[in-house]
Amino acid sequence: AKIETIHGYSGHADREGLLDFVERTGDSLKKVFVIMGEPKASQFLSQRVHDFYGIETAVPQEHETFTVEF
């Protein structure tokens, strides 16, 4: 898997910027993993991505694993 890190974004202040990023790359996305410091913020952003763009999302919990198939 390729992990992308977006430096300089804040889940609170830059939420719209993160949504814009998802919108621009949405055609190539099958699932978005939302990992932020605060669970409520992660859940909120995850729901917005799903509602606005119809992309499956997940908010991983500590030590939770996922299998990514290509």
N, C-alpha and C positions, 0 to 999 in steps of 0.2 A: 504494500500500500504506500501511497505517497501522502505524507502529512504536510499540509500547508500551514504556516504560521503567519498571521497578519499582525505585524508589529504596529503599535501606535493606536489601536482601536480600543475603545472602552465600550463595554456592553450597554452602559447607560447613555453616555454622551454621544456615542457613534452608532447607535442602533440603526438609524436610517442608512448610514454608510454601509453597515454590514448587510442590510436588506438590499441595497443597491448592488453590492458585490454578488449576492446570491442571484439577483435578477439578471445580471450580465452573464453569469456562468450557468444559469439554470438549465439550459438545454443539455448540458453535459453532466448534470448532477442526477444521481439516482437516490441518494440519501445524504442528509446533512446531519452531522454530529455537532451538537451545541454543548460546549464545555466552557462554563464561566464560573467565577468564584462563588456566586450566590445561586442556590437552587431555584428560587422564584424567578430570577432574571433569566436563567437558562430555560425554564419552562415557558415563560412568556415569549421569548424570542423563537423558541422551537415552534410554538403554536402559530405565531405570525408567519413564519416561513411556510408552514404547512397550509395555512389558510390563504395566504396571498398567492403562493406559487404552486400549490398542489404537490410539493416535494415531500417525500417521506422524511421524517426527522427522528432523532433519538437524543435523549439526554442521559449519557452514560453515568452510572453510579460508580463510586470508588471500587476498584477491583473487578468491575464488570467487563466481560470480554465480548467481542463481536467477530464473526467470521465474515470476511469480505470476499465475495466471489467475482471473478472477472469473466 
